[in-house]
Amino acid sequence: MPLSSAEPAQSADQAGLQARILAVLDGRHLMALATNRPDGWPQVTLVNYFRREHALYFVVATDSQKFANITRDPRVSIAIGGGAASPFSLSMAAHVTEVRDFELIERLNKTIQALPPESGFIPHPGASSVVLLQAEPRIMTLVDYAIPPGRREVLSVVESWKIQRTDAINPR
């Protein structure tokens, strides 16, 4: 299942991996987001997100430690999935940027408003000032716990979320 109809044909193996990745991403709306604190310690927080096309979007308070960490170092790690709903989990190295395009923000606001209540997506309750952020994956690891002890596929993400297997963990 290509992420968009404009993408070139891919192998059945790649299509299957991509379908499993999308199932994890679209089946959840809560991710663990790890950022780098100024003192070198990692900081992990749970954040609501949604996927649109080739990115994950989330909202954070502008006065939060998380936003300060991302502003200083836009490299993050993300973990999603697991549990009874799916035997798959996904972790990724991603690069985060602030969304400043007003038209894109308007389109994303409409996406957020259209999410069903059962999605559990909550933009950012109680924050007086927030910012919309976009995470673009560079390296993904898909783990299938249905195959003990957990079969993993390490994938590099190339343009437009085309994936390729890799052994090297070197996100750009």
MODA-V179847 format. One record per backbone hydrogen bond with DSSP energy under -0.5 kcal/mol. CO is the residue of the C=O (numbers start at 1). NH is the residue of the N-H. E is the energy in kcal/mol with one decimal. If there is no record, write none. Layout:
co = (CO	CO)
nh = (NH	NH)
e = (E	E)
This chain:
co = (4	11	12	13	14	15	16	17	18	19	20	21	22	23	24	25	29	31	31	32	32	33	33	34	35	35	37	41	43	45	47	50	52	55	56	57	58	60	61	64	65	66	67	68	69	74	76	77	78	79	80	83	87	88	89	90	91	92	93	93	94	95	97	98	100	101	102	103	104	105	106	107	108	109	110	111	112	116	117	124	129	131	131	132	133	134	134	135	135	136	138	139	140	141	141	142	143	143	144	144	146	147	147	151	153	153	154	155	156	156	158	158	159	162	164	168)
nh = (7	15	16	17	18	19	20	21	22	23	24	25	26	27	28	28	49	33	47	34	79	35	45	77	37	43	40	37	35	33	31	57	55	52	135	50	133	131	64	68	69	70	71	72	73	96	94	34	92	32	90	86	145	82	143	80	141	78	138	139	76	136	134	100	102	105	106	107	108	109	110	111	112	113	114	115	115	119	120	127	62	60	133	99	58	97	136	56	137	95	157	93	155	91	143	153	89	145	147	151	148	150	151	144	142	155	166	140	158	164	161	162	162	158	156	170)
e = (-1.6	-2.7	-2.4	-2.3	-2.8	-2.3	-2.0	-2.5	-2.7	-2.1	-2.0	-2.6	-3.2	-1.4	-0.6	-0.5	-1.7	-0.6	-2.8	-0.5	-1.9	-0.5	-2.1	-1.9	-0.6	-2.4	-1.8	-2.5	-2.7	-3.3	-2.8	-2.9	-1.4	-2.1	-3.2	-1.6	-3.3	-2.4	-1.6	-1.9	-2.8	-2.4	-2.6	-1.9	-2.7	-2.3	-2.5	-3.3	-2.5	-2.7	-3.1	-0.7	-3.0	-2.3	-2.7	-2.9	-3.0	-2.5	-3.3	-1.5	-2.5	-2.6	-2.9	-0.7	-0.8	-2.5	-2.4	-2.1	-2.7	-2.5	-1.8	-1.7	-2.6	-2.5	-1.5	-0.7	-1.1	-2.2	-1.6	-1.1	-2.6	-2.0	-0.5	-2.8	-2.0	-2.3	-0.5	-2.3	-0.6	-2.1	-2.9	-2.4	-3.4	-2.2	-0.5	-2.4	-2.0	-0.7	-1.2	-2.0	-0.7	-2.2	-0.6	-3.2	-2.4	-0.6	-2.4	-2.9	-0.6	-1.8	-0.9	-0.7	-1.6	-3.4	-3.2	-0.8)
